[in-house]
Amino acid sequence: MNVQDALTVTTPTFSLLTPDCVMNALDSLGCHSDGRLLALNSYENRVYQVGMEDGPPLIAKFYRPERWTNEAILEEHAFVQELVESEIPVIPALVREGKTLHTFEGFRFAIFPKHGGRAPEFEDRNTLEWMGRFLGRVHAIGSLKSFERRPTLDIDSFGVEPLNFLLHNHFIPSDLDDAYRSVAGQALAGVRICFERAGGNISMLRLHGDCHAGNVLWTDGGPHFVDFDDSRMGPAVQDLWMLLSGERTEMARQLNDVLAGYEDFYDFDSSELHLIEALRTLRLIHYSAWLAQRWEDLAFKQAFPWFNTQRYWQERILELREQIALMDEPPLWSV
């Protein structure tokens, strides 16, 4: 057995992850902190910039207990290293003591070099084309083999299971329960129709999985991803549609700009355009369940105080009704 596979998973809560615990975890790897600690914007995991006595700061990422198996985390690390070896600008986990995944007082964590950057300007056509080239290179490597330990983005895992969690755990207010059940059921039926329109031979490849502007840092040398924590198998268009915004005609122009760069490195199957609004619909349902599943984490209550209010669920019902209509429209590229 690989030594990293033998790492055990325990279930401490993030409330026990004190500044001393963070710095002691790095000290255990010979990375000695100078006492400077900055919590970065992350809810799923806990991520810190830690000043070092000798050298530049490091980024320490503490994984949410029980979300991923050790093998799934290591598979993500291995994928990122593949991209690095192909000279694609991504940030790999650092190897310490022959490992990239470590434990301290029950927490699993990895360390990364600090890389700065600014928010991308996706309203710029050259930026979108550059982003397309970047993703085309990522997908060319991602298509070479499959994940074995990480999930696939599909209707069940991103739609049916999240919806069942919300309903079975009574997150929907009683007076809105019937309306939400009905509209969510119609939305998932629309998603299935979109997948049928796309055909039965959609290729699944290793993706970044959560490719929105907040997960991209830009420098004069171009884009790089913050991390690959949501990496999974899925259709290529999943990493493209979140780059698009605005009215339909504007999104069509943006998509053309992205694909102009993307297809320099990887062929895009136009049948996947049937999936854009379907994938958006799945993300909306999944996002509500993601918040619900973590609602006992105090950080979520503080960051998302509007979640689970009457108004929140009323807005989700309207949002899904809009998606039902959008899924009936022709694919974006046909405008």
Phi, psi and omega in degrees: 000135175299139184302327181288330179294338185275356178300134182269152178251120172245176190234059171289161176264158181295343178297340179271355182274079182278164175306319178298320179297317180300310183291324178293326178299316179290323177302326181295342178260006182083013177258097191269121184283149174266009177098350179276128183218125181234119176285129180263167187284093178209133180252322182296314176244187171240125186232133184227144166266124186241121177291143182249146176296325184229100178111179182289164178299155174246158174256124179250124182246118178257121188281141176300125181304138172073002178285306180245150168285163175304318183296324179292320177297315181294329177293321174298312180302319181294320178298314180298320178296323174303316180295318178301315182294341174264014176061035174265131187286089174229168187250108181276156172293141180283145178269125174228131182056035178077010185227159172251344180243130187230164176231149175206121180050040176090347179270140172263138183209162175224157178239149185223152171291151178279129175230123180275184179160172181240169178293139179289151179257082186286355173282348180271128186293323178294323178296317179296319179294320177297317177298322177298317178298317179301310180293325176299320178293317178300315183289329177299321176283320181298336182277352187287332176204176185251154168291143175253335186250349182254155189281175175250138176285109179217178186295321181294309187286331183255355181231296186294309183295315176299319179298316179298322178298315181298316184287317184289336180258010169059043175281334182280130176304144187303324182283350178248357187300311182297317181296317181292316178304314183295311184290324178293321177297317177296321180296316180293326175297319177296323177299315181298321179296319179299317179295324177295320178297326181288343179095169185268006186242033177294126180285137175254133179221171178285124186245165163293313171097337182218058192271077173243171188302327181292344179257011180239131172249140184243137173231180177298340178270003178110197187270156163211155181275147176295309175198178183241033187299330180262013182301137182197176173281146177177176178288147184305324185296341177301326180274359182252321192292332181286353174279351187260145179204164177096198180287165185304315181294325178291319179294324178297319177295318179297318180298317178299321179295316179298313183291334177299323176275320185302315186284359169291337186236338183206136181287137177257130178275110186296341178296339179290347177296336175295344187266351189302305182288332175295316179293325176296319179297314178300320180296322180296316178293315181298322182296317178299318179291325177300315177296317182295319183294338183248016188292342176279350175281117185304327180299327179287319178298324180285323184276332185234059185296340181279348182292146174068019171272166178302315181296321180304311183287329174298318180292324179293323177297314178297319180299316180291326175298319177297321180293324177301318178292318182295325180291344177275349181281161177297159177306151186302323187289348185276358182278000000 
